[in-house]
């Protein structure tokens, strides 16, 4: 029972979203039960449904962890989108520039590059916040635009296949391709781009949990987020924690590039992210900043993306925007939930 | 006459008032005492219409009333002076008093209001100029404006919530004189407090509350501090601090010409002091005279550019060190506000017990991993040695009472035996039982050779604990006195400068 309590609020939000979503489907003029059966069935079928659900969940795990980690430091990182673009481009750049390297050197190099570039893109607003008090929300939003434009520029003028009409870079070297899970899971075809990046994402969940809960640095970051004045009193240099948290957050978001570039397209494709960095905020909130919660929320949202495609094609009137409606309602309820909780908490601790 | 009959009020799972019955007679001062969370303030807020009771009735002059808001209570002749004043700083006394009760139609009748305020002020000996700006008044005078506000609204029953908490000793005497004159004119006065000496000095009768219930009602002339304390806490309490002579050794902390600037003014103006091992040096002063700045500067919490002067610990200049480096040299600090600085309220007791020592090698393994067993042992030791209740390391600090939170903070800072201990307001908002405990621990620390610098707004506390007492005023140390022999009146005079114009 104790484990169930933190799940109550998110589950209620999800249930409410599905109920309200059913009303929306009814109003549009389709059968909600059929629509949901399609949504869920197509997301959980074997092998394609599950394969793609996990594939879509992978970038959401990385970015969800990124947002959650920053939240623990009291920071709202809206810049995961920009950070993942930088990370993905850096991975592609290494894959292209050192195309001749063998896999054992090229893959780690590309991975580190993605983390480094994402981390740098997170560190900038972190530094600006720590040094000048500039608000991270503003700066991360603005850096999103810069990241998208910058990678677009590099693709357009420097790394595009000559003569190719599509806005994408040349292919990365063979050595940089990471293993798709289809290669060793029987029954899972290799055409599904689910790669070992998914395992890396699971590993990242565990690592973030250990970092936050079991290390001194995680403690200092959480203390900074919980009460900066008390953290300072406890000898913690809060500015450093802010920079560290934003750097790690950016690095996690940058790791999206591993699955998307090294495991899926084998190149950087301009505008490849359908807003993973923004959905991540919902993932982190629904997951209540906890790595396991983030994992569960990312799986749910991954399934919604996958199922949404089928709803789009196989229903008469409902489009895949149903998924956006569901996401929006979930976020609304989760946000309401915290708004309701806090005032009560305050009153309870007031003077009696 | 105000009566509360069988009033009950629940907040969530807490029964804040449990069948509280009280009678406030006219022409008497009625003290309500009890520890924090005993339900005193709740009862009075119900009487003032802030909260509505779940059950029970309120009666004024024998007639049952139903207060939907403080407006109804004011109309019934009840006035309340809150601990934190509700005055507009840049408006005059008259403007503040008539706020919400403006006389006249469209044009405000200032002249008549002013006349009435002048007369009320003279009648009750308040000595307040109706044309003065609030920001030019002292805290004690502002409190009197609050009293005037209630009198202006024809209050027959005045409720005062911890009225002496913010006053200097002189101001307390003046307030008591005013309250006596109100009593003579037939007003009923209810005073919420936890200072027993004041109860005995001014009140006619006293009601003691504990855990939301009325546990005793006495005529002041027929009771004693010891009896009231026992009723409040539910067991025998030692009210006096028992301590032997200090045996000061070498100077450990030495501060010279310390200055702190903030917001364009100098808040600390060249303070110098020394604390020896094995002694408690107290700082007495009216709050806001530089005590906070002094302690925070020594602890290293003030932005470096704002501080000048030297701070030496065991002969080492620490003025440019970070808070962590100062801690590593053996300086710990009990902050004045445990919620703002002392605790991570949403973290559990275990995590709170390592704040400030999270980098120490004993608590870490392999560089960055916290040693869970060592952390737990530390938390359990503090909980045991400092009697933190409930003794559950997994509880969030928020769920503890103020006294237990403070014991946790003090335990954390005393554990491991610091060389220098900075203590601010060690017993603020802490109940009597815990105060006794905290005082004993501080004396034990002193006897173990710790150099303690103590700041407290409670004169009684600072005089009874300190071996030497410094008086601070307007950012300057204005003198050193012997806490055992100096009368409170003398201290009070040193704490308050004569002409306020110099401030």
Interface residues (C-beta under 8 A of the other chain):
Chain A: X214 X215 X216 X217 X219 X220 X222 X223 X226 X227 X229 X230 X231 X232 X233 X234 X235 X236 X237 X344 X347 X348 X349 X351 X352
Chain B: X11 X12 X14 X16 X36 X37 X39 X41 X42 X299 X301 X322 X323 X324 X327 X333 X335 X340 X341 X342 X343 X344 X345 X346 X347 X351 X354 X355 X356 X358 X359 X364 X368 X369 X370 X372 X398
